[in-house]
């Protein structure tokens, strides 16, 4: 999902790696919010922090879609 396809207040699902254990990834819900560091821009509000969008972010509109891709990447049932 691209940043320009999202609207403020949308709830999206992100596949993210655990920063303490690189081999662990999980699906987390995030909210599309105003970027407090760049007026008029959007950011992801996740873990009580704002994250700027990056091209490599794995963002999905539904949990089911995120889970399907997660399973493809990590080969889980």
N, C-alpha and C positions, 0 to 999 in steps of 0.2 A: 504494500500500500504506500503510495507517495504522499508527501506532505501536503501537496495542493489538493488532494482528494479528501483531506480531513478537515473537520470544522471544530471550532472551539467548543469544548464540552463533550465531544465524542469520547466514548470509552473504547479503547483498542487493546489488543493483546500483543505483547512483545516477547520474543524469545531472547533471553539474555543469559549471559554466562555469570556464574558466581565469581566475583572478583578475588575471592580467597582460594578457590579451587577451580582452575581453568577447565578441568575436564567435566565440570558439572554445569548443566544449563537447565533453565526452567522457563515456564510461561508465566508472565506476570501481567496483570491488568494495569493499564495506565490511562491517564486522561490527557486529552489535547487541551493545552492551556496557553494563555498569553505568555510570551517569553519575557520575563522580568528584566532581562539584560539587553533586549533588542525590541524597541517599540514597534508594534505592528507585525511582529513575527510570532510564530507558534513554537511551542516546546512540548515535550512530554513531561507530565508530572508523574513521577514514579519514585517510590520509596521516600516520599516526603521531600523530594528534590526535583529541580527542573533540569531537563536534559535537552540540549539542542539536537535537532534531527541530523543524522548522518546517512550518507548514501547506503551504507552497509547494514542499516537497522532492519531487522526482521519484524515488521509490524503488520498485524492482521485485524480485520474488522470483527471477527468472531473467534471465540475460544476454539470452536471445532476446526476452523481452518488453521489456526496456529498449531493445534494438536496434530493435525494431519501432516503438516510440514515438519514438525518436531520429530514425529515418528519416522518420516522419510530420512531425515538427516541423521538421527541417532539410532535408527534401525530397531525401534522398540515396538512391542505389540500393545 
